[in-house]
Amino acid sequence: MFTNSISPALKSHLEAQLNFATELSRKMFDTAQKMSELHLQLAQDLFQEWSNAGQQLLCARDTGEFMSTAAAQLQPGGEKLRQYQQQLGNLVAHANVEMNRTAETHIPEASRTAVAFADEVVRKTAEETEKATQRQREMIEKMHAAGHRDGAGGSRDTGRQSEQAH
């Protein structure tokens, strides 16, 4: 029968899988952290711009100055959004490169350990099958031998019984 302990091949495979998942998780967490920082920076920049724009609009002396100040303040916010979009695109591209690099690093080891584990399972299964087959052969031989002994002994007993009856 199979033992309940974890085989070295399985342990190695699980460790390889865990290392791969851990590093991928770390890369994803780093990316999420950078995205949060980028979002926060955008929010702070836009809030500061809107605050400054609000101050300038409140200080306007007439409608013409108010309108020209309002029109001028719309462009910087748009520029911040374009910068944000560019930085976000770069961040996602960099994250993609890092995750691909991580996969390229870990997948060969995970594949190697998976093959080693599969080979071990096949080997142990073949060994256990051979042991079970051998036990069945021995059991059949014992039953066959017991049947011959009982059959030979049984015919002698039957012969004695018939002699005693006569």
C-alpha positions in Angstrom: 0.0 0.0 0.0 1.0 3.6 -0.4 2.5 5.2 2.7 0.8 8.3 4.2 4.1 10.3 4.2 4.8 13.0 1.6 7.3 11.8 -0.9 10.4 13.9 -1.7 9.2 14.3 -5.3 5.8 15.6 -4.2 7.4 17.9 -1.6 9.8 19.3 -4.2 6.9 19.9 -6.6 4.7 21.6 -4.0 7.6 23.8 -3.0 8.2 24.8 -6.6 4.5 25.6 -7.0 4.5 27.5 -3.8 7.6 29.5 -4.8 6.0 30.3 -8.1 2.7 31.4 -6.6 4.5 33.4 -3.9 6.6 35.3 -6.4 3.7 36.0 -8.7 1.6 37.2 -5.7 4.5 39.5 -4.7 4.7 41.0 -8.2 0.9 41.5 -8.3 1.0 43.1 -4.9 3.8 45.4 -5.9 1.9 46.4 -9.0 -1.3 47.1 -7.0 0.7 49.2 -4.6 2.3 51.2 -7.4 -1.2 51.7 -9.0 -2.5 52.9 -5.7 0.3 55.4 -5.4 -0.4 56.5 -8.9 -4.1 56.9 -8.2 -3.4 58.8 -5.0 -0.9 61.1 -6.8 -3.5 61.9 -9.5 -6.1 62.6 -6.9 -3.7 64.9 -5.0 -2.6 66.7 -8.2 -6.2 67.2 -9.4 -7.4 68.3 -6.0 -4.5 70.9 -5.8 -5.3 72.2 -9.3 -9.0 72.4 -8.5 -8.3 74.2 -5.3 -6.0 76.7 -7.0 -8.6 77.1 -9.8 -11.3 77.7 -7.3 -9.1 80.4 -5.6 -8.4 82.1 -8.9 -12.1 82.0 -9.8 -13.1 83.5 -6.5 -10.6 86.3 -7.0 -11.9 87.2 -10.5 -13.0 90.8 -10.7 -15.5 90.5 -13.6 -17.2 87.9 -15.8 -14.5 88.1 -18.5 -11.7 87.4 -16.1 -13.8 84.6 -14.6 -14.4 83.0 -18.0 -10.7 83.3 -19.1 -9.5 81.9 -15.8 -12.0 79.0 -16.0 -11.0 78.1 -19.6 -7.3 78.2 -18.6 -7.9 75.9 -15.7 -9.5 73.1 -17.8 -6.3 72.4 -19.7 -3.9 71.5 -16.8 -6.4 69.0 -15.5 -6.6 67.3 -18.9 -2.8 67.2 -19.0 -2.7 65.5 -15.6 -5.1 62.9 -16.8 -3.0 62.3 -20.0 0.1 61.9 -17.8 -1.8 59.5 -15.5 -2.9 57.5 -18.4 0.6 57.2 -19.8 2.1 56.3 -16.4 -0.7 53.7 -15.9 0.0 52.2 -19.3 3.7 52.0 -18.5 3.0 50.5 -15.1 0.8 47.8 -16.6 3.3 47.0 -19.3 6.1 46.7 -16.8 3.9 44.4 -14.6 3.2 42.2 -17.6 7.0 42.0 -18.3 7.7 41.1 -14.7 5.1 38.4 -14.5 6.2 36.9 -17.7 9.8 36.9 -16.5 8.6 35.2 -13.2 6.7 32.6 -15.2 9.7 31.9 -17.4 11.9 31.5 -14.3 9.5 29.2 -12.4 7.6 27.1 -15.0 10.6 25.0 -16.0 11.3 24.0 -12.4 7.6 23.3 -11.8 7.4 21.2 -14.9 10.5 19.3 -13.9 9.2 18.5 -10.5 5.8 17.6 -11.9 7.5 15.1 -14.2 9.6 13.7 -11.4 6.5 13.3 -9.2 4.6 11.6 -12.0 7.5 9.2 -12.6 7.6 8.4 -8.9 3.8 7.7 -8.8 4.1 5.4 -11.9 7.1 3.6 -10.3 5.4 3.1 -7.0 2.2 2.1 -8.6 4.0 -0.5 -10.7 5.8 -1.8 -7.5 2.5 -2.0 -5.6 0.8 -3.7 -8.5 3.6 -6.3 -8.7 3.4 -6.9 -4.9 -0.4 -7.3 -5.1 0.0 -9.7 -8.0 2.6 -11.7 -6.1 0.4 -11.9 -3.1 -2.5 -13.1 -5.2 -0.3 -15.8 -6.8 0.9 -17.0 -3.4 -2.7 -17.1 -2.1 -3.9 -19.1 -5.2 -0.9 -21.5 -4.8 -1.8 -22.0 -1.1 -5.5 -22.5 -1.9 -4.5 -25.0 -4.7 -2.1 -26.8 -2.4 -4.7 -26.9 0.4 -7.3 -28.2 -2.2 -4.9 -31.1 -3.2 -4.3 -32.0 0.4 -8.0 -31.9 1.3 -8.9 -33.8 -1.9 -6.3 -36.6 -1.3 -7.1 -36.8 2.4 -10.8 -36.6 1.7 -10.7 -39.7 -0.6 -8.8 -41.7 2.0 -11.3 -40.7 4.6 -14.1 -41.7 2.3 -12.4 -45.0 1.6 -12.0 -45.7 5.4 -15.6 -44.7 6.1 -16.9 -47.2 3.4 -14.6 -49.9 4.8 -15.9 -49.3 8.3 -19.5 -49.4 7.0 -19.0 -52.9 5.5 
